[in-house]
Amino acid sequence: MLTFILALISGYSTNYVEPALLTFLKPRLDSVHFDVGEYKTLTFILLLFLVAIFGFLANETVPAFLIVLGGGLGLFSSPGIRALKIFLDQRDKYDDE
């Protein structure tokens, strides 16, 4: 359960950690060309790797699927909540008519 919660947090914090990691990695990876979206993917992978290491250190065995699921839910939680709000607002608008 701890690893799943850490995966949710790491997925949600990917957008906030990416700029710092971008400024750290870009000068060091000059020879390798990454697109802008690939840095976000790299950040997401590194954060989930850290979650797996912390889960191992906590002696908690969790399937990799739950780590990826928690990370994905955390990563797409902000756009998902926004889309749900828009959907519910549209539904209320049609109910009022």
Backbone torsions as a table, in degrees:
resi	resn	phi	psi	omega
1	MET	NA	-39.3	178.8
2	LEU	-61.3	-42.6	-178.7
3	THR	-66.0	-38.0	178.1
4	PHE	-64.5	-42.2	178.8
5	ILE	-66.0	-41.0	176.3
6	LEU	-63.6	-36.2	177.4
7	ALA	-66.7	-40.4	175.5
8	LEU	-60.0	-45.3	-179.3
9	ILE	-65.1	-41.5	-179.3
10	SER	-67.9	-37.0	176.5
11	GLY	-64.8	-41.4	179.6
12	TYR	-68.5	-35.3	-176.2
13	SER	-86.0	0.6	-179.6
14	THR	-58.2	-43.8	-178.9
15	ASN	-66.2	-26.0	-179.0
16	TYR	-88.2	-28.2	-178.8
17	VAL	-85.7	-25.6	-174.3
18	GLU	-57.3	-44.9	-179.8
19	PRO	-61.2	-39.4	179.4
20	ALA	-67.4	-41.7	179.3
21	LEU	-69.0	-33.5	178.2
22	LEU	-63.6	-45.2	178.8
23	THR	-68.6	-26.9	178.4
24	PHE	-77.9	-41.8	-173.3
25	LEU	-87.6	-30.9	-173.1
26	LYS	-57.2	-47.0	178.0
27	PRO	-66.9	-28.6	-177.4
28	ARG	-81.9	-22.0	-179.6
29	LEU	-112.4	43.2	-179.1
30	ASP	-63.5	-35.6	-176.2
31	SER	-74.5	-19.9	179.9
32	VAL	-104.1	129.0	-178.5
33	HIS	-94.0	122.9	175.2
34	PHE	-118.5	141.2	171.3
35	ASP	-76.9	170.6	-177.6
36	VAL	-63.6	-42.6	-179.6
37	GLY	-68.0	-25.9	-179.6
38	GLU	-71.7	-27.6	175.7
39	TYR	-67.1	-36.1	177.0
40	LYS	-66.4	-40.7	177.5
41	THR	-64.5	-41.9	178.0
42	LEU	-63.0	-40.9	177.4
43	THR	-62.6	-44.0	179.8
44	PHE	-61.1	-44.2	-179.7
45	ILE	-65.2	-43.5	179.7
46	LEU	-64.2	-40.1	178.2
47	LEU	-65.9	-40.6	177.3
48	LEU	-68.1	-32.2	174.9
49	PHE	-64.0	-41.4	176.1
50	LEU	-63.5	-38.2	177.1
51	VAL	-62.1	-42.7	178.8
52	ALA	-63.4	-39.1	178.0
53	ILE	-65.8	-44.9	178.6
54	PHE	-63.8	-36.8	176.0
55	GLY	-64.8	-38.6	176.8
56	PHE	-65.4	-42.9	179.8
57	LEU	-66.8	-29.5	178.2
58	ALA	-82.3	0.7	179.9
59	ASN	59.5	41.0	179.9
60	GLU	-114.2	122.8	179.7
61	THR	-96.3	118.3	-179.1
62	VAL	-133.3	136.0	176.1
63	PRO	-61.4	147.5	-179.9
64	ALA	-61.0	-29.2	179.0
65	PHE	-58.6	-41.8	-179.9
66	LEU	-68.1	-33.0	176.7
67	ILE	-66.9	-46.0	179.8
68	VAL	-67.4	-39.7	178.1
69	LEU	-63.1	-46.2	178.2
70	GLY	-62.8	-41.9	177.3
71	GLY	-64.1	-41.9	178.4
72	GLY	-65.4	-41.7	177.2
73	LEU	-63.8	-39.4	178.1
74	GLY	-68.2	-38.9	-178.3
75	LEU	-67.0	-41.2	-176.5
76	PHE	-100.0	16.4	-178.8
77	SER	-70.2	-42.0	-178.7
78	SER	-64.8	-51.7	176.9
79	PRO	-64.8	-32.6	179.0
80	GLY	-66.5	-41.4	178.6
81	ILE	-67.6	-40.8	177.1
82	ARG	-61.4	-43.9	179.8
83	ALA	-65.3	-37.8	177.9
84	LEU	-65.7	-39.9	176.8
85	LYS	-62.2	-44.6	179.2
86	ILE	-62.8	-42.9	179.3
87	PHE	-61.6	-44.5	-179.5
88	LEU	-69.2	-35.3	176.0
89	ASP	-65.2	-40.5	178.2
90	GLN	-65.9	-38.2	179.7
91	ARG	-65.2	-41.5	177.5
92	ASP	-64.5	-35.7	-179.9
93	LYS	-65.0	-40.6	-179.7
94	TYR	-74.7	-29.8	177.2
95	ASP	-68.8	-30.6	-178.8
96	ASP	-73.7	-24.7	-177.3
97	GLU	-78.8	NA	NA
